[in-house]
Amino acid sequence: MVRITDVEKGSHAFFAGINSGDILLSVNNNIINDVLDYRFYIMEPKLVLEIERNGRSLSFTIEKDEYDDIGLEFSTYLMDEKKRCRNNCIFCFIDQNPSGMRETVYFKDDDERLSFLHGNYVTLTNLKESDIERIIKMRISPINISVHTTNPSLRVMMMRNRFAGDCLTFIKMLDDGGIAINAQLVLCKGINDGLELENSLSDLVKLKNIESIALVPCGLTGHREGLYELTPFDKESASEVIDIACRFGDACLNERGIRLIYPSDEFFLTAKREIPEEEFYDGYPQLENGVGMIRNDITEFIECLENSNDLEYNRKITVATGFAAKEHLQHLADLATEKYKNLSVNIAPIRNDFFGGSVTVSGLVTGGDVIAQLKGSDIGDELLIPENMLRAQGDLFLDNVSVADVESALSVKVRVVPSGGYNLCDAMMGINE
């Protein structure tokens, strides 16, 4: 039962006579609780919507093409409250956030609906067996699962939730139900790596519908007072993770034709190993998880550079990034400046004083650190920043500093660069300014 906040003019619902303020009770006798129910049940070509209006129950019939939307809008995207995480993971990044950030940053979501709609990873600890049955019934696939380990007792310890081990049976239910699974293992040095990692991978590769497995190191900030003691991966331990992943990946490649298991770029950088070639990543199924992003950027950047027109004016820019991507971006900048002698590119790695610890990724660089470390430097015509430094709306850094604040403080134009090598190449060239 959800309230309709708006009806799109000219839509099926508009012509059927449904109004803003009506309450949607059911579709074809199926009660509507949230966005998954709604999206699933409105796919039918003939719909009977049960509506409550001013205390009266009314029925409206809509006939349409099978996959057409009907034009209803609701107060929240999920048509329900976002589910809060019930875990207290020993590696949770949100627990390591400093004070003074916007309120939404501290919210821990663990919502399976966001897995389907936005690709978020979920632990399954919020779900009951009936929820799993609903997912299978609706054929909502794939689902992205934060597995971390397939050892039930270790999963309970790592997630500090006594039900965390029981939830592993849900993975088997989803697999048996034909639901495609993308898995993520956030690895903690000395805890779920090594032999435990080998055991987890042995279990996961047996699933019929597993599509990809990403191995990601836990992020450790300088704000871990009172939290579980963890140490960052070093060159040796990161190399061990890569070796295990490649051994299992080679076996999967022989048996399935795809590698299936992919260490994140951060493991290769920490181990000081070459980033694999494009073929390693099987089409980049875990790109948004930082798996293969560097190789994808290189491939796209070189292709764009080879096809770009001459730069007809002198241009000087600075590219702000985290320390993890410094060498990668410097390589791309060198390629660009070698082709265009009138182009000057300064790669400016920003030390993460806000989070501290071992945080070196660009997505956690704050506006305050950018201002403090670039103040007084010769930035040039433009300052380029990757869009992952900003929230989804594209206006604020994690510390609530805005793009306009950075422009004002540094007296320079800031260009926000979408992800991908094509966009970075165009931005360096000043295309579409």
Secondary structure, 3 states (H helix, E strand, C coil): CEEEEEECCCCHHHHHCCCCCCEEEEECCEECCCHHHHHHHCCCCEEEEEEEECCEEEEEEEECCCCCCCCEEECCCCCCCCCECCCCCCCCCHHHCCCCCCHHHHCCECCHHHHHHHCCCECCCCCCHHHHHHHHHHCCCCEEEECCCCCHHHHHHHHCCCCCCCCHHHHHHHHHCCCCEEEEEEECCCCCCHHHHHHHHHHHCCCCCEEEEEEEECCCCCCCCCCCCCCCCCHHHHHHHHHHHHHHHHHHHHHHCCCCEEECHHHHHHCCCCCCCHHHHCCCCCHHHCCCHHHHHHHHHHHHHHCCCCCCCCEEEEEEECHHHHHHHHHHHHHHHHHCCCEEEEEEECCCCCCCCCCCCHHHCCHHHHHHHHCCCCCCCEEEEEHHHCCCCCCECCCCCEHHHHHHHHCCEEEEECCCHHHHHHHHHCCCC
